[in-house]
């Protein structure tokens, strides 16, 4: 394990402890989620992507607690996005997710872009990763986001590291008897931000 990933583990611990203190869950997504689901690090990471239950409603408490732990805290109000940075310049970014009648409303860029998926996909029980307690967005959503980056942004491109992540996630889904095509049909998105910039809006299913 390299030094950067070791530092991120410290941030993960703080994230779990802070969220747990307020009775909410923070779920890790992106590359770190793939590592957690895989059971070990696959590469060095540059940042930590998270989504927190009802972040906006708990914002004041979260900001105060992270500040008390020595993090620099920045909140982008227009995007409902919180960022914390440690003394070494490593950061974690949080957006918000809400449960609306069993459908997760994942506000990636606040009111300007939302991804919808079954709320049950989010980890209900804690996972153990390098002796830490963590929650992830789960293999279902992790795979769909990696395989269909336009759900997040029409300007994102699939990178080599995303292709490597997809191999891992496809193996996880297959080992659990899960059909990835069926999984993809349960996710859709709506991005007013990109629509105003001339891109077609995205409503799932995107597969035709």
C-alpha positions as CSV (number, residue, x, y, z in Angstrom):
1,X,0.0,0.0,0.0
2,X,1.4,3.4,-0.9
3,X,1.4,6.5,1.3
4,X,-1.4,8.2,-0.6
5,X,-3.8,5.3,-0.3
6,X,-2.8,4.9,3.4
7,X,-3.8,8.6,4.0
8,X,-7.1,8.1,2.3
9,X,-7.8,5.2,4.7
10,X,-7.5,7.7,7.5
11,X,-10.0,10.0,5.7
12,X,-12.4,7.0,5.3
13,X,-12.3,6.3,9.0
14,X,-13.2,9.9,9.8
15,X,-16.0,9.9,7.3
16,X,-17.5,6.8,8.8
17,X,-17.1,8.1,12.3
18,X,-18.6,11.5,11.5
19,X,-21.6,10.1,9.6
20,X,-22.2,7.4,12.3
21,X,-22.2,10.1,15.0
22,X,-25.2,11.8,13.3
23,X,-27.1,8.6,12.4
24,X,-26.6,8.8,8.7
25,X,-24.6,6.9,6.1
26,X,-22.0,8.0,3.7
27,X,-21.5,5.8,0.7
28,X,-18.2,5.6,-1.3
29,X,-18.4,5.4,-5.0
30,X,-15.9,5.7,-7.9
31,X,-12.6,3.9,-8.0
32,X,-12.4,3.4,-4.2
33,X,-15.7,1.6,-4.3
34,X,-14.3,-0.8,-6.8
35,X,-11.3,-1.5,-4.6
36,X,-13.6,-2.1,-1.5
37,X,-15.9,-4.4,-3.5
38,X,-12.8,-6.2,-4.8
39,X,-11.3,-6.6,-1.4
40,X,-8.0,-4.8,-2.0
41,X,-6.4,-1.8,-3.7
42,X,-6.0,-2.0,-7.4
43,X,-4.2,1.3,-8.0
44,X,-3.3,4.7,-6.4
45,X,-6.2,7.1,-6.2
46,X,-6.2,10.9,-6.4
47,X,-9.4,11.6,-4.5
48,X,-12.3,10.1,-2.7
49,X,-15.9,10.3,-4.1
50,X,-18.8,10.0,-1.6
51,X,-22.5,10.5,-1.4
52,X,-24.2,11.2,2.0
53,X,-27.8,10.6,3.0
54,X,-29.6,13.9,3.3
55,X,-26.4,15.9,3.2
56,X,-28.1,19.3,2.9
57,X,-30.3,18.6,6.0
58,X,-27.2,17.7,8.0
59,X,-24.8,20.2,6.5
60,X,-24.2,22.4,9.6
61,X,-23.3,19.4,11.8
62,X,-21.1,17.8,9.2
63,X,-19.2,21.0,8.5
64,X,-18.6,21.7,12.2
65,X,-17.4,18.1,12.9
66,X,-15.0,17.9,9.9
67,X,-13.6,21.3,10.8
68,X,-13.0,20.2,14.4
69,X,-11.0,17.2,13.0
70,X,-8.7,19.6,11.2
71,X,-10.1,19.5,7.7
72,X,-10.5,22.5,5.5
73,X,-14.2,22.5,4.5
74,X,-15.8,24.0,1.4
75,X,-19.4,23.9,0.4
76,X,-20.6,24.6,-3.1
77,X,-24.2,25.7,-2.4
78,X,-25.4,25.8,-5.9
79,X,-24.4,22.1,-6.4
80,X,-25.2,20.8,-2.8
81,X,-21.6,19.6,-2.7
82,X,-19.3,19.4,0.3
83,X,-15.5,19.0,0.0
84,X,-13.1,18.3,2.8
85,X,-9.3,18.6,2.5
86,X,-6.7,17.3,4.9
87,X,-3.4,18.9,5.8
88,X,-1.6,17.0,3.0
89,X,-4.0,18.3,0.4
90,X,-6.0,15.1,-0.1
91,X,-9.7,15.7,-0.5
92,X,-13.0,13.9,-0.3
93,X,-16.1,15.2,-2.1
94,X,-19.7,14.5,-1.0
95,X,-22.9,15.0,-2.9
96,X,-26.3,14.1,-1.5
97,X,-28.7,11.1,-1.9
98,X,-32.3,10.8,-0.8
99,X,-34.7,7.9,-0.5
100,X,-38.0,8.8,-2.2
101,X,-40.4,5.8,-1.9
102,X,-37.6,3.3,-2.5
103,X,-36.0,5.2,-5.4
104,X,-32.7,6.8,-4.6
105,X,-32.4,10.4,-5.9
106,X,-28.6,10.9,-6.2
107,X,-28.1,14.6,-6.7
108,X,-24.6,14.5,-8.3
109,X,-24.7,18.3,-9.0
110,X,-27.5,19.3,-6.8
111,X,-30.7,20.3,-8.5
112,X,-28.8,20.4,-11.9
113,X,-28.3,16.7,-12.3
114,X,-29.8,13.6,-10.7
115,X,-29.3,9.9,-11.2
116,X,-32.2,7.6,-10.1
117,X,-31.8,3.9,-9.0
118,X,-33.2,1.4,-6.5
119,X,-32.4,2.6,-3.0
120,X,-31.9,-1.0,-1.9
121,X,-28.7,-1.1,-4.0
122,X,-26.9,1.0,-1.4
123,X,-25.1,-1.0,1.2
124,X,-27.4,-1.7,4.1
125,X,-24.7,-3.3,6.3
126,X,-21.2,-2.2,6.9
127,X,-18.3,-3.6,5.0
128,X,-14.8,-4.1,6.3
129,X,-11.9,-2.8,4.2
130,X,-8.4,-2.8,5.6
131,X,-9.9,-3.1,9.1
132,X,-12.1,-0.1,8.5
133,X,-15.9,0.1,8.5
134,X,-17.2,1.5,5.2
135,X,-20.3,1.7,3.1
136,X,-20.4,1.7,-0.7
137,X,-23.0,2.4,-3.4
138,X,-22.7,-1.3,-4.3
139,X,-21.6,-3.3,-7.3
140,X,-24.9,-2.7,-9.3
141,X,-24.6,1.1,-9.4
142,X,-20.8,1.0,-9.6
143,X,-21.0,-1.0,-12.8
144,X,-23.8,1.0,-14.4
145,X,-21.9,4.3,-13.8
146,X,-18.7,2.9,-15.2
147,X,-20.3,1.4,-18.2
148,X,-22.6,4.4,-19.0
149,X,-20.7,7.5,-18.1
150,X,-23.3,9.7,-19.9
151,X,-25.5,9.1,-16.9
152,X,-23.2,11.5,-15.1
153,X,-21.9,13.8,-17.9
154,X,-22.1,13.7,-21.7
155,X,-18.5,14.9,-21.8
156,X,-17.0,12.1,-19.7
157,X,-15.0,9.5,-21.6
158,X,-14.3,5.9,-20.5
159,X,-10.7,5.8,-19.4
160,X,-8.4,2.8,-19.2
161,X,-8.8,2.6,-15.5
162,X,-12.6,2.6,-15.9
163,X,-12.3,-0.4,-18.3
164,X,-10.2,-2.2,-15.7
165,X,-12.8,-1.4,-13.1
166,X,-15.6,-2.7,-15.3
167,X,-13.8,-6.1,-15.7
168,X,-13.8,-6.4,-11.9
169,X,-17.4,-5.3,-11.5
170,X,-18.6,-7.6,-14.3
171,X,-16.9,-10.5,-12.5
172,X,-18.6,-9.6,-9.2
173,X,-22.1,-9.3,-10.8
174,X,-21.6,-12.6,-12.7
175,X,-20.4,-14.4,-9.6
176,X,-23.7,-13.4,-7.9
177,X,-25.8,-14.5,-10.9
178,X,-26.7,-10.9,-11.8
179,X,-27.5,-9.9,-15.4
180,X,-25.8,-6.6,-16.1
181,X,-28.3,-5.7,-18.8
182,X,-31.2,-6.1,-16.4
183,X,-29.3,-3.9,-13.9
184,X,-28.7,-1.2,-16.5
185,X,-32.5,-0.9,-17.1
186,X,-33.1,0.1,-13.6
187,X,-31.1,3.4,-13.7
188,X,-31.9,6.6,-15.4
189,X,-30.9,10.3,-15.1
190,X,-32.0,13.8,-15.7
191,X,-29.5,16.6,-16.2
192,X,-31.0,20.1,-16.7
193,X,-27.5,21.6,-16.6
194,X,-26.3,19.7,-19.7
195,X,-29.7,20.2,-21.4
196,X,-29.2,23.9,-21.3
197,X,-25.8,23.5,-22.9
198,X,-27.3,21.9,-25.9
199,X,-26.9,18.2,-25.0
200,X,-29.9,15.8,-25.3
201,X,-31.4,15.0,-21.9
202,X,-30.7,11.5,-20.6
203,X,-33.6,9.3,-19.6
204,X,-33.0,5.6,-19.1
205,X,-33.1,3.1,-20.6
206,X,-30.2,4.4,-22.7
207,X,-29.9,1.0,-24.4
208,X,-32.0,0.7,-27.5
